[in-house]
Amino acid sequence: MNKQYDVVILGSGPAGYMAATYVARARLSVAVFQGYQAGGQLMLSTEIENFPGFDTGILGPELMERLEAQAERFGAELIPQDAIAVDFRSRTFVVQTDTDEYHARTVIIATGASARWLGLPNEQRLLGRGVSVCATCDGFFFREKDVVVVGGGDTAMEEALFLTRYARQVTIVHRRSTFRASPILVEKARQHPGIRFIVESEVIDVLGDDVVEGIYIRNMQTGTVSQLPVQGVFLAIGHHPNTDLFRGVLQLDEEGYILPVERTMTSIAGVFAAGDVADPYYRQAITAAADGARAAMDVRRWLEQQQIEKRDPVPETVGSVIEVTRMP
């Protein structure tokens, strides 16, 4: 099956679904490749209290269901498959799945980013029940509780400092005695009365049946294992963008995030990026959704510009330059 669309969207998180809603409302044909695990990182979230319009909060999976239904209501075609290959070399882009090939005039990449995990026996089982990868998202739920932040980079220091707004005690656990974080952030964390450090130690498991009750820590020098009672474990060891499919195809930064060259357009004209796949800083559902809207608007304007140039080709001249005015 070779189907052609005005827009193909890769990814089904807030960026992908919001882009699909805007594109479909503009009466462009759009297909959303949801992947075999649709919904993105919010499918791992419990209650979300900082997304606009839900004054009493909403569960992550429920929010994604609503965004999906909204995109589908306006006419977006939802395809529950993963893209396994792309070809952006010709003017009509090609996206391949396990079973089919799809053609598109434009592509919006909204494949997101994935949190790095420690690989502990119980971290996935207790995810959303005390284990978190986002202090900004979940910190509010740990008021007057003891929490641990695992990591030694800027993210770990920033998350620990943020959590002091809510938690009774924040403990930073790091494998080394030195930190990758900037010295000013380390010093700020060291001077905060609500933060303490356990260095040259690693977390080897999370304790608890239904919720987090503590962690096991192993000293890297002595091998001694101890138990620390806490109610929250925040993993701050980074994220990796889901861009393996685009290495060698698009311009990426050293960490693998897509680098837009003009607004949301990537290094290939007609290919756009939205959400966490191009955002190593904010990583919030609301900023991803906003990026999706921006990318969709950029796509519409770009397609309109292509139509104008197709209708009014630049005349061939000798010895002179014809200036073509671009749409803003």
Secondary structure as a PSIPRED ss2 file (coil, helix, strand):
# PSIPRED VFORMAT (PSIPRED V4.0)

   1 M C   1.000  0.000  0.000
   2 N E   0.000  0.000  1.000
   3 K E   0.000  0.000  1.000
   4 Q E   0.000  0.000  1.000
   5 Y E   0.000  0.000  1.000
   6 D E   0.000  0.000  1.000
   7 V E   0.000  0.000  1.000
   8 V E   0.000  0.000  1.000
   9 I E   0.000  0.000  1.000
  10 L E   0.000  0.000  1.000
  11 G C   1.000  0.000  0.000
  12 S C   1.000  0.000  0.000
  13 G C   1.000  0.000  0.000
  14 P H   0.000  1.000  0.000
  15 A H   0.000  1.000  0.000
  16 G H   0.000  1.000  0.000
  17 Y H   0.000  1.000  0.000
  18 M H   0.000  1.000  0.000
  19 A H   0.000  1.000  0.000
  20 A H   0.000  1.000  0.000
  21 T H   0.000  1.000  0.000
  22 Y H   0.000  1.000  0.000
  23 V H   0.000  1.000  0.000
  24 A H   0.000  1.000  0.000
  25 R H   0.000  1.000  0.000
  26 A C   1.000  0.000  0.000
  27 R C   1.000  0.000  0.000
  28 L C   1.000  0.000  0.000
  29 S C   1.000  0.000  0.000
  30 V E   0.000  0.000  1.000
  31 A E   0.000  0.000  1.000
  32 V E   0.000  0.000  1.000
  33 F E   0.000  0.000  1.000
  34 Q C   1.000  0.000  0.000
  35 G C   1.000  0.000  0.000
  36 Y C   1.000  0.000  0.000
  37 Q C   1.000  0.000  0.000
  38 A C   1.000  0.000  0.000
  39 G C   1.000  0.000  0.000
  40 G H   0.000  1.000  0.000
  41 Q H   0.000  1.000  0.000
  42 L H   0.000  1.000  0.000
  43 M H   0.000  1.000  0.000
  44 L H   0.000  1.000  0.000
  45 S C   1.000  0.000  0.000
  46 T C   1.000  0.000  0.000
  47 E E   0.000  0.000  1.000
  48 I E   0.000  0.000  1.000
  49 E C   1.000  0.000  0.000
  50 N C   1.000  0.000  0.000
  51 F C   1.000  0.000  0.000
  52 P C   1.000  0.000  0.000
  53 G C   1.000  0.000  0.000
  54 F C   1.000  0.000  0.000
  55 D C   1.000  0.000  0.000
  56 T C   1.000  0.000  0.000
  57 G C   1.000  0.000  0.000
  58 I E   0.000  0.000  1.000
  59 L E   0.000  0.000  1.000
  60 G H   0.000  1.000  0.000
  61 P H   0.000  1.000  0.000
  62 E H   0.000  1.000  0.000
  63 L H   0.000  1.000  0.000
  64 M H   0.000  1.000  0.000
  65 E H   0.000  1.000  0.000
  66 R H   0.000  1.000  0.000
  67 L H   0.000  1.000  0.000
  68 E H   0.000  1.000  0.000
  69 A H   0.000  1.000  0.000
  70 Q H   0.000  1.000  0.000
  71 A H   0.000  1.000  0.000
  72 E H   0.000  1.000  0.000
  73 R H   0.000  1.000  0.000
  74 F C   1.000  0.000  0.000
  75 G C   1.000  0.000  0.000
  76 A C   1.000  0.000  0.000
  77 E E   0.000  0.000  1.000
  78 L E   0.000  0.000  1.000
  79 I E   0.000  0.000  1.000
  80 P C   1.000  0.000  0.000
  81 Q C   1.000  0.000  0.000
  82 D C   1.000  0.000  0.000
  83 A C   1.000  0.000  0.000
  84 I C   1.000  0.000  0.000
  85 A E   0.000  0.000  1.000
  86 V E   0.000  0.000  1.000
  87 D E   0.000  0.000  1.000
  88 F C   1.000  0.000  0.000
  89 R C   1.000  0.000  0.000
  90 S C   1.000  0.000  0.000
  91 R C   1.000  0.000  0.000
  92 T C   1.000  0.000  0.000
  93 F E   0.000  0.000  1.000
  94 V E   0.000  0.000  1.000
  95 V E   0.000  0.000  1.000
  96 Q E   0.000  0.000  1.000
  97 T C   1.000  0.000  0.000
  98 D C   1.000  0.000  0.000
  99 T C   1.000  0.000  0.000
 100 D C   1.000  0.000  0.000
 101 E E   0.000  0.000  1.000
 102 Y E   0.000  0.000  1.000
 103 H E   0.000  0.000  1.000
 104 A E   0.000  0.000  1.000
 105 R E   0.000  0.000  1.000
 106 T E   0.000  0.000  1.000
 107 V E   0.000  0.000  1.000
 108 I E   0.000  0.000  1.000
 109 I E   0.000  0.000  1.000
 110 A C   1.000  0.000  0.000
 111 T C   1.000  0.000  0.000
 112 G C   1.000  0.000  0.000
 113 A E   0.000  0.000  1.000
 114 S E   0.000  0.000  1.000
 115 A E   0.000  0.000  1.000
 116 R C   1.000  0.000  0.000
 117 W C   1.000  0.000  0.000
 118 L C   1.000  0.000  0.000
 119 G C   1.000  0.000  0.000
 120 L C   1.000  0.000  0.000
 121 P C   1.000  0.000  0.000
 122 N C   1.000  0.000  0.000
 123 E C   1.000  0.000  0.000
 124 Q C   1.000  0.000  0.000
 125 R C   1.000  0.000  0.000
 126 L C   1.000  0.000  0.000
 127 L E   0.000  0.000  1.000
 128 G C   1.000  0.000  0.000
 129 R C   1.000  0.000  0.000
 130 G C   1.000  0.000  0.000
 131 V E   0.000  0.000  1.000
 132 S E   0.000  0.000  1.000
 133 V C   1.000  0.000  0.000
 134 C C   1.000  0.000  0.000
 135 A H   0.000  1.000  0.000
 136 T H   0.000  1.000  0.000
 137 C H   0.000  1.000  0.000
 138 D H   0.000  1.000  0.000
 139 G H   0.000  1.000  0.000
 140 F H   0.000  1.000  0.000
 141 F H   0.000  1.000  0.000
 142 F H   0.000  1.000  0.000
 143 R C   1.000  0.000  0.000
 144 E C   1.000  0.000  0.000
 145 K C   1.000  0.000  0.000
 146 D E   0.000  0.000  1.000
 147 V E   0.000  0.000  1.000
 148 V E   0.000  0.000  1.000
 149 V E   0.000  0.000  1.000
 150 V E   0.000  0.000  1.000
 151 G C   1.000  0.000  0.000
 152 G C   1.000  0.000  0.000
 153 G C   1.000  0.000  0.000
 154 D H   0.000  1.000  0.000
 155 T H   0.000  1.000  0.000
 156 A H   0.000  1.000  0.000
 157 M H   0.000  1.000  0.000
 158 E H   0.000  1.000  0.000
 159 E H   0.000  1.000  0.000
 160 A H   0.000  1.000  0.000
 161 L H   0.000  1.000  0.000
 162 F H   0.000  1.000  0.000
 163 L H   0.000  1.000  0.000
 164 T C   1.000  0.000  0.000
 165 R C   1.000  0.000  0.000
 166 Y C   1.000  0.000  0.000
 167 A C   1.000  0.000  0.000
 168 R C   1.000  0.000  0.000
 169 Q E   0.000  0.000  1.000
 170 V E   0.000  0.000  1.000
 171 T E   0.000  0.000  1.000
 172 I E   0.000  0.000  1.000
 173 V E   0.000  0.000  1.000
 174 H C   1.000  0.000  0.000
 175 R C   1.000  0.000  0.000
 176 R C   1.000  0.000  0.000
 177 S C   1.000  0.000  0.000
 178 T C   1.000  0.000  0.000
 179 F C   1.000  0.000  0.000
 180 R C   1.000  0.000  0.000
 181 A C   1.000  0.000  0.000
 182 S C   1.000  0.000  0.000
 183 P H   0.000  1.000  0.000
 184 I H   0.000  1.000  0.000
 185 L H   0.000  1.000  0.000
 186 V H   0.000  1.000  0.000
 187 E H   0.000  1.000  0.000
 188 K H   0.000  1.000  0.000
 189 A H   0.000  1.000  0.000
 190 R H   0.000  1.000  0.000
 191 Q H   0.000  1.000  0.000
 192 H C   1.000  0.000  0.000
 193 P C   1.000  0.000  0.000
 194 G C   1.000  0.000  0.000
 195 I E   0.000  0.000  1.000
 196 R E   0.000  0.000  1.000
 197 F E   0.000  0.000  1.000
 198 I E   0.000  0.000  1.000
 199 V C   1.000  0.000  0.000
 200 E C   1.000  0.000  0.000
 201 S E   0.000  0.000  1.000
 202 E E   0.000  0.000  1.000
 203 V E   0.000  0.000  1.000
 204 I E   0.000  0.000  1.000
 205 D E   0.000  0.000  1.000
 206 V E   0.000  0.000  1.000
 207 L E   0.000  0.000  1.000
 208 G C   1.000  0.000  0.000
 209 D C   1.000  0.000  0.000
 210 D C   1.000  0.000  0.000
 211 V C   1.000  0.000  0.000
 212 V C   1.000  0.000  0.000
 213 E C   1.000  0.000  0.000
 214 G E   0.000  0.000  1.000
 215 I E   0.000  0.000  1.000
 216 Y E   0.000  0.000  1.000
 217 I E   0.000  0.000  1.000
 218 R E   0.000  0.000  1.000
 219 N E   0.000  0.000  1.000
 220 M C   1.000  0.000  0.000
 221 Q C   1.000  0.000  0.000
 222 T C   1.000  0.000  0.000
 223 G C   1.000  0.000  0.000
 224 T C   1.000  0.000  0.000
 225 V E   0.000  0.000  1.000
 226 S E   0.000  0.000  1.000
 227 Q E   0.000  0.000  1.000
 228 L E   0.000  0.000  1.000
 229 P C   1.000  0.000  0.000
 230 V C   1.000  0.000  0.000
 231 Q C   1.000  0.000  0.000
 232 G E   0.000  0.000  1.000
 233 V E   0.000  0.000  1.000
 234 F E   0.000  0.000  1.000
 235 L E   0.000  0.000  1.000
 236 A C   1.000  0.000  0.000
 237 I C   1.000  0.000  0.000
 238 G C   1.000  0.000  0.000
 239 H E   0.000  0.000  1.000
 240 H E   0.000  0.000  1.000
 241 P E   0.000  0.000  1.000
 242 N C   1.000  0.000  0.000
 243 T C   1.000  0.000  0.000
 244 D H   0.000  1.000  0.000
 245 L H   0.000  1.000  0.000
 246 F H   0.000  1.000  0.000
 247 R C   1.000  0.000  0.000
 248 G C   1.000  0.000  0.000
 249 V C   1.000  0.000  0.000
 250 L C   1.000  0.000  0.000
 251 Q C   1.000  0.000  0.000
 252 L E   0.000  0.000  1.000
 253 D C   1.000  0.000  0.000
 254 E C   1.000  0.000  0.000
 255 E C   1.000  0.000  0.000
 256 G C   1.000  0.000  0.000
 257 Y C   1.000  0.000  0.000
 258 I E   0.000  0.000  1.000
 259 L C   1.000  0.000  0.000
 260 P C   1.000  0.000  0.000
 261 V C   1.000  0.000  0.000
 262 E E   0.000  0.000  1.000
 263 R C   1.000  0.000  0.000
 264 T C   1.000  0.000  0.000
 265 M E   0.000  0.000  1.000
 266 T C   1.000  0.000  0.000
 267 S C   1.000  0.000  0.000
 268 I C   1.000  0.000  0.000
 269 A C   1.000  0.000  0.000
 270 G C   1.000  0.000  0.000
 271 V E   0.000  0.000  1.000
 272 F E   0.000  0.000  1.000
 273 A E   0.000  0.000  1.000
 274 A C   1.000  0.000  0.000
 275 G H   0.000  1.000  0.000
 276 D H   0.000  1.000  0.000
 277 V H   0.000  1.000  0.000
 278 A H   0.000  1.000  0.000
 279 D C   1.000  0.000  0.000
 280 P C   1.000  0.000  0.000
 281 Y C   1.000  0.000  0.000
 282 Y C   1.000  0.000  0.000
 283 R C   1.000  0.000  0.000
 284 Q C   1.000  0.000  0.000
 285 A H   0.000  1.000  0.000
 286 I H   0.000  1.000  0.000
 287 T H   0.000  1.000  0.000
 288 A H   0.000  1.000  0.000
 289 A H   0.000  1.000  0.000
 290 A H   0.000  1.000  0.000
 291 D H   0.000  1.000  0.000
 292 G H   0.000  1.000  0.000
 293 A H   0.000  1.000  0.000
 294 R H   0.000  1.000  0.000
 295 A H   0.000  1.000  0.000
 296 A H   0.000  1.000  0.000
 297 M H   0.000  1.000  0.000
 298 D H   0.000  1.000  0.000
 299 V H   0.000  1.000  0.000
 300 R H   0.000  1.000  0.000
 301 R H   0.000  1.000  0.000
 302 W H   0.000  1.000  0.000
 303 L H   0.000  1.000  0.000
 304 E H   0.000  1.000  0.000
 305 Q H   0.000  1.000  0.000
 306 Q H   0.000  1.000  0.000
 307 Q H   0.000  1.000  0.000
 308 I H   0.000  1.000  0.000
 309 E H   0.000  1.000  0.000
 310 K H   0.000  1.000  0.000
 311 R H   0.000  1.000  0.000
 312 D C   1.000  0.000  0.000
 313 P C   1.000  0.000  0.000
 314 V C   1.000  0.000  0.000
 315 P C   1.000  0.000  0.000
 316 E C   1.000  0.000  0.000
 317 T C   1.000  0.000  0.000
 318 V C   1.000  0.000  0.000
 319 G C   1.000  0.000  0.000
 320 S C   1.000  0.000  0.000
 321 V C   1.000  0.000  0.000
 322 I C   1.000  0.000  0.000
 323 E C   1.000  0.000  0.000
 324 V C   1.000  0.000  0.000
 325 T C   1.000  0.000  0.000
 326 R C   1.000  0.000  0.000
 327 M C   1.000  0.000  0.000
 328 P C   1.000  0.000  0.000
